[in-house]
Amino acid sequence: MTGRHKRRGAGRGRAVLAFLTAFGALAGAALAGAAPADAVQKRVRVAPGVTYEHFDIQAAKGVTHAHVLKVDLGNPRVQVDLLYAGAVASRAQVSRMADAQGAVAGVNGDFFNITETQHPGVEATGASVGPAITAGRTLKAAVPNGQRFGPELPPGTTTEDVFGVGTDGRARLDRLALDGSVRASGTRLPLGGLNQYALPVGSVGAFTSEWGSASRVRATCGTDTDRAAPCSTDTYEVTVRDGKVASAADTPGRGPIAAGTTVLVGREAGAQQLRKFSTGEPVEIEHGLVAATSGVPYRLALGGYPVLSGGRPLPGLDDTASAVRTAVGLADDGRRMLLLALDGGTAYRSGMTIAEVADTMRRLGSQDALSLDGGGSSTLVARKSGASTVSVRNHPSGGAERAVPNGIGVFSG
């Protein structure tokens, strides 16, 4: 299990996000993994252990331009961590998050709750789809498959799929499932969500100070199979402070959640269970993310969907719809990380299919790879020689950087 928490109520407040600042000159080695054979390549060193290159690729629907970061995770002075704006339900541009946290490079991350046109009057939270871990601390769990934003999932994949880097410094693809419960008056309720913009039908979800101040109403909209389904009319919310029920409401609220406080949101059967709670009643809440394959705790994890496994593209990948894409890959048994973002400039906007992305990551040397959010979100940043801040290296397809919930940051110092 990774990122497990046990609380009476919310327990002790969590540590405030520590922004990483990493500078200095290091010894590093050139990274292996060649660009595709048709590439016109330009490569520069960003920092010891980190290189940036860009090149043209002839894709099915025209020439696209690829931007790639290669990161030597075996370099003891190189680290990676989650870029995020300080709360799950918040967004910022990749360049701003990178500079705030002292990263030398990075890319955008997971797909996210970008709009609520199907639910008029409901606030779009900006929260990401999949699990998220930063600096070894769990931020959130995954929404149901039918509630995700982004292209259709390839066969056999789920919203629990993640790219992660363990405390051993090695990268992996894995799945992180929520394991949690709420205990009150001798009754144990399974926890269906943690800081998620969408809860499973009939469940109870926990929201902590990591969530931010966005409305929690969105968590009760849609169903496990239909994101656009109406919002539930049977909801209930209980605020647990210092291990006891402090207040309750029929409608999920909004606003910051104080340290030491957990807000429980229930829908349908979950709401009916929460209505049994009484003010002043002791409540015990536990939650954690359980890894499917790794016994090593994760320092960083974020969601996406796998496109390459063991050097082979996953079966059933779409080979018709081309778009601007972002992806992350791992090589040398997780000792190297590759970050790819396609250019969104007018001349290259035709992009690639997911099948082409998988093949490109394989040709770059990746053994496994995960597709991240694309389109207007695709952003790759890296410092130029002598600079103390990053520069956006690709052209975002919207003409400017989009605010996103998270990303992968590269630190060298």
N, C-alpha and C positions, 0 to 999 in steps of 0.2 A: 504494500500500500504506500502511496506517496501523498504528502500534503494532508495528513489526517489532523483534524481538530476535534477536541472534546470540550464542551462548554456546559456550564450550568447557567442557562440563559445564553448570553453571548460570551461569558467568561471574560478573560482579560482582554483589553484592547490590543489590537495587532500593532506591530512595529510600523511606523510611518515609512512610506516608500523612500528608500535610500538611493538617491540619484548617483549613478556611477560616474566618476571622472577618472579617466585613465589616459595618461600621457607617457612619453618617454621613448628612448631609442632602444631597440631590441635587436637580437640576432635572429635571423629567419632564413628559411630556405624557399626556393622557388617551388611552386605547386605544380604537380603533374596534371594531366587531363587536357587534351588538345581541343581547340575549337573545331567545329565541323569542317570537313574538307573544303567546302565552298566558301568558307569564311574569309573576309578581308579584315585582318585582325590588328588591333592596337592594344597594347598592354602597358600598364604602369603600376608601380608599387604605391599602395595607399599608406601602409605601415608595415613594419616587419611582420611577416606571416599573413599579410592581406594584400591581394592584388586585384586590380580592376581591368577589364578588357571589354571591348565592344567590336562588333563585326556584323556583316550582312549575312543573311541566310536566305536561300531560295526556297520559299515555302510553296504549298500547293496553289495559293491564291495570289502569289507575287512575292517580291523581295520584302523581308522584314529585317529589322535591325535589333540585335540582341545586346543586352548589357549584362555582364557577369562579374560577380565577386567570387573569388576563390579564397577560402579561409583555412589556414593550417591550425586545426584544433589541437594538434600535438605540441604546438609552441606554448610553453608554460606561461607566457605573458599575454596570450590571446584568450579572450573570453567572449561568450555571446550571452545575451539575455533578452528578455522581452522589452520592446519599446511600447510604452502606453502612457496615456495622459493623466494617470494618477487615480482613475476610477474605471470600473468596467463599463458603465454607461456614460462614456465620454469619448470625444474624438479630437484628434489633432493631426496636423500634417506630419509626415514622416521626418522631414528635415527639422522641424521644431522639436519633436520628441528626441531625435538623435542628439541635437545640440544640448538640450536640457539635461540629458543623461550622460553626455560626454562620449558618445559613440563616434567612431571614425568612419563607420559605414553602416548601411542597413537597407532593408526593403520593407514594403508594406506586408501585412499579415493576413488574418482570417477574413472570410466573408462576414457580413454584419447586417443588422436590422437597419436598413437604410431608408425605408419608407413605410408608411401605413395607409396607403391610398385605399386599401380594402376596408379599413376601419376608421371612418371619418371621426375626427375629434380625439383619436387616440394618439398619444405621442410616440414617435419613433425614438427608440432608446439609444441607437447607435452602438449597442452592445454586440459583441461577436457571437458567432454561431457555436463554436466548439469550446473545449476546455482551455483554460489558460493558467499557467504557472509563471511566476516571476521571482527570481532570487530564491527559489525553493519554496515559495509561499503560494498556496492555492488561491486563485482569484475567483474562478467560476467553473461550472460544469457545462455539458453540452445540451442543447435544445433537442427535442424530438426530430427525427429525420424529416418529417413532413413540414416542419416549421422553419427549415433553413432557407437562407437566401443564397443565390448563386445557381450555376448550371446543375442539371440533374446528376445525382451521384452515380458513379460507375457501379456496376453490379458487385455486391459483396462488401461495399464500403459503407461507413456510417458517419454521423456527426461526431462520434467519439474518437475518430482517427486523428492523430497528432504527429507533428514533428517535435522532437524533444532533444535536449542535451542534458545528460546526467551530471551528477556531481563528480563523476569520473572524467568529465570533459569530452565524452564521446557522444556522437549524434546517433539517434535511432528514430525509426517510425514505430508507433505503438498505438494502443487504444487506452483511453482513460475513462473509466466508468465511475459514476458517483455511488458512494456507499455511505448512507447516513440515516439518522433516525431522530424522532422527537418522542420523549417519554414524559408523560404526565399522568398522575393518579393511577399508576400501575399499568397504563396503556402505552404500547409502543406503536408509533406511526412511522412507516418508511418515508424517508425524505425523497421527494421526486425532483428537486431542483436546487441549485445553489447559484444565486446571482445571475439568473437566466432571464432573457426577455420572453421566453415561452416555457410554460410548465406543461407536463403531461396531463391529459384529461383525468380528473378525479384525484389529483395529487395535492400535496403540500410542499411548498418551496420555501427556502430560507434566503433572506436578503440581509447582508451585513454592511458594515461601513465601507467595504470594498466596492459596493454597488454604485455609490454616488447619489445624486439627488433626483434622477429622472423618475417619472411616474412608474408605478408598478402595475398599472392597469393592463399594459400589453401582455403581461405574463398570463393573463386569463383569457386571451383571445386566440382564435383558431383552434384546430384540433391536431392530434398527433399525425394525421395524414393530410390535412388541408390547412395551410397557413392562412388562407383567406376566409375561412369559416367565421361566423359571427363570434363576438365576445360572449363569454359565459354570463348568464344572468344569476348564477348561484355562486357567489364569492364571499369570502370572509378573510379578515386580516387580524392577527394578534401580535402585539408588540411585547416582547420578552426583554426585561431589563434586570440585570443583576440576578438572574436565575428565577425570576418570577413574572407572571403575567401582569403587565402594567396597564394595558388598554386593549380595546378591540374596536373594529369597525366593519360595516357591511361591504364597503368598497375599498380596494387597495389605494393607498395614498401615495404621496410623493414627498421629496425633501430629503436632506442628509440624514443618515442613520448614525447615531453617536457610537463611539467605541464602547464596547460592553453591552450593546443592544443588538438583538436579532428580531427582524420582522418576519413572521410566518404568514404566507399567503396561501389560501386554499381555494380550490375550485371544485364544484360539484361535490363528490364524496369527501374530498379533502376539506371543503368549507364546512360540511356537516360535522366532521370530526372536531374542527377548531371551535365550533359553537359550543362545544361541551366544556371548554376551558373556562375557568373562573378567575376573576381578578384576584391577585395575590397568590395564586396557585403555583407551586414550584414546577419548573420545566427544565428538562435536561436535553440539550441538542448536541448531536455528534455529526460530523461530516468529514469526508475525505475522498480522494480520487484513487482508484485502484488500477494499477497498470496491468495490462493483459500479458505482457511478455518480460518486461525488465524488472529485475530486483533492485536496481540502482535508483535512488531517488532522483527526480528531475529538478534541475536548476531552472530550466526554461522549457515550456511546452506551449504550443498553440495549434489551433485546428486548421484543417484543410481536407483534401482528399487524396489518397495515394494514386499515383499514375505509373509508378515503376517499382518493381519488387524483385530483388535478386538479379538485377540487370535486364529484366524482361518487362515490357509494358503490360499493364493489367489487361485482361480480356475485356472486350466490350467498350473500350474507350472511344469517344466520339471522334470521327474522322471527317466530319463535314462542316461543322460550325467553326469559323475562324474568328479570332478576337485577340486583343492585346492581353497578354498573360503574365503572371508572376509565378515562380516555382522555387522550391528549395530542394536540394539533393544532398546525399551523403555518399562519400567514397572512402576507400581504404578502411573498411569496417568501422566507419564513423569517425575516423581521425581527420577527415577533411569535409568541409561544407561548401556547397556551391549554391549561390543565389542568382537567379535569372529573372530579369524584367525586360519585357519587350518594349520597343519604342512606340509611343502613341502619336508621333508626328504624322502629318498628312500623307507623306510619301510611303509610310510603312504601316498604316493603320489596319491593313488587312490582317495582320497578325498571323497566328497559327491555330490549328486545331489542337485539342488536348492530346490526340495521338501523336501529333508532330512535336509537342512539348516533351512528351515522354521520350521520344526518339532522340531529341536534341539533348536532353539531360543524360541519356545513356551515352551518347557520343562524346559528351563532355567528361565522361568518366564516372558518373553517378551509378551506384548500385541500386539505390532506392531514391524515390523522389515523391514530393507532395505538391499538388497544385494549390496555390494561394489565390486570394482575390485578384481579379484582373480588371480589364476595362479602364475606367477613369481612376481606379485605385492604384494601378500598377505604377510604382515609384521605386527607383533605386538611387540612393545617395551615397556619396563618398567624399572624403576630404581631398582637396588638391594639395600638392606639395607646399609645405610651409603654412598651410591654412589651419586655423583653430576651429573652423566650423565646416559643416558638410555642404556640398553642392549637389543639386539634383542632376543626375547624369543622363537620364532618359527624358523624353518629352511626354508628360502625362497627356492622355488622349483628350481630356477635357479642356486643355489649354493652360491649366494651372493645377497645382497639387490639390488633391482631395483630402479632406480630413478623414482619418480612419481610426478604428479603435485600438489597433496594435500593430506590431511589426517585429522583425528580428533585427536586433542591434549587435554590431561587432565592435568590441572594445580591445584596445591594444595599449598596454602600458604597464 
